[in-house]
Amino acid sequence: MSAALVTGVLLVVGAVHDGQPPQPPTGQSFTPGGPTSSGTSSADRPAVQPLPSADPVSLRIPAIRVHAPVAELDLDERGALQPPPDNPNLVGWYSGGTAPGSAGTAVIAGHVDLPTGSRGVFYDLGALTRGNRIEVRRSDGRTAVFTVDAVEVHDKDRFPSEKVYGSSDVPELRVITCGGGYVRNDGYQANVVVYATLAGVGQPADASLSG
């Protein structure tokens, strides 16, 4: 994971506020290396072998009916992650970091809403709960299947960059959008962060799960 990203604050800008997006329920705090969705620690759970690096192609989150293509994102001049294009059904992957399914912390971001007034691809991201499934289809034909460990809301002025972006010895995923309170002319005041860990791999031939 790039050091610049670790020190930067994610700014996924939603310009129009129409109602309150779902907020994560309490009691889902994430501790790196701590208990996962299965109740075991990262050291105790059955190992899923990391995959070699391959670009993500699409993202699917069945619980909130998301199925979206993936675009590449870079860092801006401040070292913060650039927002994805203003497309209501597009997510962005930080291509300077870890590929989803490989060892480390992969980062995917998307809009909660758009300047046009429409809802973004991650409007319902805060409705996810521990144990939900996230599937990332990759350019090598495999599908990296993640299980949600926790969903948190972090104020942008106190964003825990090391916790969210820090490196990991196992394949992990962060899915991020705007959230929290909304201030006119200043936007959302926080980010919703989904923490997930690789739980299985769909193979190219039969899409069966291993691990």
N, C-alpha and C positions, 0 to 999 in steps of 0.2 A: 504494500500500500504506500502510495506516495506520501512523503513527509509533508508536502504542501497541503494535501487534502486533510491530513490529520489535524493541522493547525487551522484550517479554514472552517467557516460556518456555511452550511448548505442554505442556499436561498432559492427555493422553488416558488416562483412568484405567481400568485393567483390574484387577479386584478378586480374581480367582481364578486361581491358577497351576496348570496341569495339563500338565506337560511343557514343553519348550522350543520356542517358535516358531522357524521357520527364521531363520537369521542371514545377512546379506549376505556373499557371498564377498569376499575381499580384492582389492585392485587396481582398485576402482571409484571412486576419489576424484573429486570434482567440483571444478572450478575455474571460477568465473564467467567467461564469455567464452572459456574454453579449449576443448580438443578435445571433440567430441560423440561420439555413438555411431557416427557415420560416419567419425570420424577427422579431421574438419575443425573449424575454430573457428567460433564464431557469426558472425564477420565473413565467413567464406569460403563457408559452405554456401548452397545455393540458397534464395532468400527465399520464405517462405510469408506471404502478406499477412495481417496481423492481422484478426480479425473484429470487428465492432461488438459492444458489450456485450449479452449475453443470459444469463439465469440458466441454470445447469446443471440438467438434469432427471434424468439417470442416468449412471452410470459403469460401464464395462466394461473388465476386464483379462483377456483370454483366457488368458494363461499361468498364472494362478492361479484361473481359473474364478470370477471376481467379476463379478456383474451386479447392481447395486444402485441404488435410488433415492437422490436427493440432497436433504438437508434444509439449511436455512440455519443458520449458526452466527454468534455474536457474541462480543465480548470480555467477560470478567468484570471486576469492580471493580479487579483488579490489572493489567489490561491483557493477560491471557493468554487464549488462545482457549478458549472453553467446549467441553467434550466433547460429542459427539453423544449423542442419546438412547440408552438401553440397548436397542438393537435389533440382533440379530445380522446383519441384512442391510440396514443403512442407513449411508450415509456423510454427512459434513457439509462444507459449503463455507463459507469465510469470506466472507459477503456484503458486508462493508464494504471488501473489497479488489477485486482484478481478477477479471473473469469469465473462465473457461477459454476460451482461443482469442483473447482480446484481448491487446493489447500490455501486458506487465507480468508479474508473478508471481502466479498463482492458487494458492490453498491449499485442499486437500481433506484431511480427517482422518477416521479411523475407529478403532473399538476392535479390539484384539488378542484380548481375551476379555472376558467379562461377569460380573457378580456372581452370575448363575445357575450359573456353571461352564461355560457353553457357549463355543465359540470365536466370536470376533468376525469381522466381514467382512474384516478385514485380518490375520488370523492368519498367512497365508502371504506377507505383503507382502515380507518379507526374502528370499524365494526369487527375486524378480525380478532380472534381469540386464540389462546394457547391450544395447539393441536391442529389448527387449520393447515391446509396443504398449499404449497406454492410450487409450480412446475415451470422450469426454465428449459425450453427447447434450444439446443445448441447447434452450431454449424457442422459438428461432426455426426449429427443424427441422434445423439443421445439426449435424454431428458433428465436434467438434474432435479430431483424431487426433494423439496425442503419441508420441514415441519416447523411451524411457528412456535417459538419458545416464549415470547413476550411481546407486548405492544406498549410503547411508552409515548408520552408527550414531553418535549423538552423546549423550554423557552429559548428563543433565538439568541438572546443576550447572555445566556448561561448554557450554551449548547456543549454537551460533554463529548468533544471531538474524539478523545482517545478511547472512550467507551464505545462510541458508535463505529468509528473507523479503524480502531486499533487492530493490529495483525492477530491472527489466530493460527494454531497448528492444525486445525480441522477446517473443513469447508463450511463456511458460514455465509449468510446473506443478510443484508440490510435493505429494506424497502422503505422509501422515505417520501413524504409529501408535506405540504403546509397544514397547519392545524392550530388548535388553541383559540384564543380570543381574536377578534377581528377589529381593527381600527381603521376608520375611513381615511384614505390617502396614505396609509402606512401598511395596510395589508394584514395578513395573519401574523400573530406574535410568537408562534411556536412551530415546531415540526413534529409530526407523527412519525415514529420510527418503529418498524417491525423487525424483530430479531428472529432469525430462523437458522436452522442447522440442517445439513444434508442428511436425508433419511433413506434414500434409495436412488437407483439409477435405472431409467428406462433405456433398454438397449435398442439400437437402430433396427434390428431385424424384426423383433416381435413386441417391442415396447414393454416387455416384462420387467418387473422390478427386481433388482439385486440388492443385497445388503440388508 
